[in-house]
Amino acid sequence: MIPSVGGDGDHRPKAGAMTSTLPTLTGERADLLESLSTHRHFLRFTVRDLTDEQATSRPTASELTLAGLIKHVAGTEAAWTRFIEGGPDAMSADWSPEAWAREWRLEPGQTLASVLEDYAAVARHTDELVATVPDLDASHPLPVAPWFQPGARRSARRVFLHIIAETAQHAGHADILRETIDGQKTMG
């Protein structure tokens, strides 16, 4: 479930915001899904009631924008789920400086609404994968990249934990940006 984001001031995930056909889960998988849902909610909540202009503004010294953060988190989550499903070659990562820059900004034709829709689709796929991947211990070698230790592997579990951490970290960045734009806060 991905909570809805409304302007009603309620910071809690909305029950039934999106219907799901996932099986009822308990234990570790339920915990993973709940953590993903919570941190996605906080990230999405930061853009409630914003215009595209506000969501693409750079209100701090950083080049980060709210829309760019959501686009980045969605792209990162999608790449890592492809990794779980097909290994390092499935990530199709273009780590060039140009690709990296595109990941953080809206391209022509993209809007805050379209990025949020893309993120919702990515989240539904990830949630399905959390529920159905046969073995959370199944692993693949990491792709060759300067930031990965040569020969290292990642299990599905560790990838899901990374997605949670990535989402939580960027939700914090987003909260700072939103507060700078108009004083609104996710919490408090």
Secondary structure, DSSP 8 states (H G I E B T S, - for coil): ------SSS--S--TTSS--------HHHHHHHHHHHHHHHHHHHTTTT--HHHHT---SSSS--HHHHHHHHHHHHHHHHHHHHH-GGGG----SHHHHHHHTS--TT--HHHHHHHHHHHHHHHHHHHHH-S-TT-EEE--S-TTS-TT-EEEHHHHHHHHHHHHHHHHHHHHHHHHHHHS--S--
